[in-house]
């Protein structure tokens, strides 16, 4: 199982008219990645944390009859320097794709460095 730690930096409205019509939203993320100090480090040695920036596009769909919420997130490749809006390019293509390519076994990202997360769960209870 992979563990990801993302911090939301900002939430943006998409500027692409097609993305707006589909109800997709953008967020900029700061990813915290834990790395070992050396390949031969012991388990009790301190690990360093690397921070990188990513752009994400997401969609939230509620299925009221089933009480289910589906969240789909396309996350662009990381940049160690700073957030760049160009990291958002192509995310709409991933989010709109119905037959996504498989990630090679043993890898956690596609070859271009992007991620796709699909989460399904119980819809939160909303009181009237």
C-alpha positions as CSV (number, residue, x, y, z in Angstrom):
1,X,0.0,0.0,0.0
2,X,1.3,3.5,-0.9
3,X,0.9,6.3,1.6
4,X,0.6,9.9,0.4
5,X,0.7,13.1,2.4
6,X,-0.6,16.1,0.5
7,X,-1.2,19.6,1.9
8,X,-3.7,21.7,0.0
9,X,-2.0,25.1,-0.8
10,X,-4.9,26.6,-2.7
11,X,-8.2,25.8,-4.4
12,X,-8.6,27.3,-7.9
13,X,-11.4,27.5,-10.4
14,X,-10.4,26.0,-13.8
15,X,-9.9,28.5,-16.6
16,X,-10.7,26.1,-19.4
17,X,-14.4,26.5,-20.3
18,X,-14.8,22.7,-20.9
19,X,-13.5,21.9,-17.5
20,X,-15.8,24.4,-15.9
21,X,-18.8,22.9,-17.7
22,X,-17.9,19.5,-16.4
23,X,-17.8,20.8,-12.8
24,X,-14.1,19.9,-12.3
25,X,-12.0,21.8,-9.8
26,X,-8.3,22.4,-9.4
27,X,-6.1,22.5,-6.3
28,X,-2.4,23.0,-5.8
29,X,-0.8,20.6,-3.5
30,X,2.4,20.3,-1.5
31,X,3.5,16.7,-1.3
32,X,5.5,15.5,1.7
33,X,7.7,12.5,0.9
34,X,9.7,10.7,3.5
35,X,13.1,9.5,2.4
36,X,15.8,7.5,4.1
37,X,19.1,9.3,4.7
38,X,21.1,6.5,3.1
39,X,20.4,3.2,1.4
40,X,22.1,1.4,4.3
41,X,20.3,3.3,7.1
42,X,18.9,1.5,10.1
43,X,15.2,1.5,10.9
44,X,15.7,3.8,13.9
45,X,17.6,6.5,11.9
46,X,15.9,9.8,11.2
47,X,14.3,10.1,7.8
48,X,14.3,13.3,5.9
49,X,11.2,14.9,4.4
50,X,11.2,16.1,0.8
51,X,8.6,18.6,-0.3
52,X,7.4,18.9,-3.9
53,X,4.6,20.8,-5.6
54,X,1.8,19.2,-7.7
55,X,-1.4,20.4,-9.4
56,X,-4.5,18.3,-9.1
57,X,-7.9,18.3,-10.8
58,X,-10.8,16.5,-9.1
59,X,-14.4,15.6,-9.4
60,X,-16.9,14.6,-6.7
61,X,-20.1,12.7,-7.6
62,X,-22.8,11.8,-5.2
63,X,-25.1,8.9,-5.9
64,X,-28.0,9.7,-3.6
65,X,-30.0,6.5,-4.3
66,X,-27.1,4.3,-3.2
67,X,-25.8,6.7,-0.6
68,X,-22.3,6.6,-2.2
69,X,-19.8,9.4,-3.0
70,X,-17.1,8.9,-5.6
71,X,-14.0,11.2,-5.7
72,X,-11.7,11.0,-8.7
73,X,-8.4,13.0,-8.6
74,X,-5.8,13.4,-11.4
75,X,-2.5,14.6,-9.9
76,X,0.2,16.0,-12.2
77,X,3.9,15.3,-11.9
78,X,5.9,16.9,-9.1
79,X,8.1,19.9,-9.2
80,X,10.7,20.5,-6.4
81,X,11.2,24.2,-7.2
82,X,7.7,25.8,-7.0
83,X,4.2,25.5,-8.1
84,X,3.7,26.1,-11.8
85,X,0.4,26.2,-13.6
86,X,1.8,24.2,-16.5
87,X,1.7,21.2,-14.1
88,X,-2.1,21.3,-14.6
89,X,-1.9,20.7,-18.4
90,X,-3.4,17.4,-19.5
91,X,-5.2,16.6,-16.2
92,X,-8.6,17.1,-17.8
93,X,-7.7,14.4,-20.3
94,X,-6.9,12.0,-17.5
95,X,-10.1,12.8,-15.5
96,X,-12.3,12.5,-18.6
97,X,-10.8,9.2,-19.7
98,X,-13.0,6.1,-19.2
99,X,-10.3,3.5,-20.0
100,X,-7.2,4.6,-18.1
101,X,-3.9,2.9,-18.9
102,X,-2.4,0.6,-16.2
103,X,0.5,1.7,-14.1
104,X,3.4,-0.7,-14.6
105,X,3.7,-3.3,-11.8
106,X,5.9,-2.0,-9.0
107,X,5.4,1.6,-9.9
108,X,3.1,4.1,-8.2
109,X,3.0,6.7,-11.0
110,X,2.6,6.7,-14.7
111,X,5.8,7.2,-16.7
112,X,5.1,11.0,-16.9
113,X,5.0,11.2,-13.1
114,X,1.2,11.7,-12.8
115,X,-1.1,9.9,-10.4
116,X,-4.8,9.0,-10.5
117,X,-6.8,8.3,-7.4
118,X,-10.3,6.8,-7.3
119,X,-12.1,6.7,-4.0
120,X,-15.5,5.4,-3.2
121,X,-17.2,5.6,0.1
122,X,-20.3,6.2,2.0
123,X,-21.9,9.6,1.4
124,X,-21.6,11.8,4.5
125,X,-24.9,12.3,6.4
126,X,-26.4,15.7,5.8
127,X,-29.1,16.9,8.2
128,X,-32.0,19.0,6.8
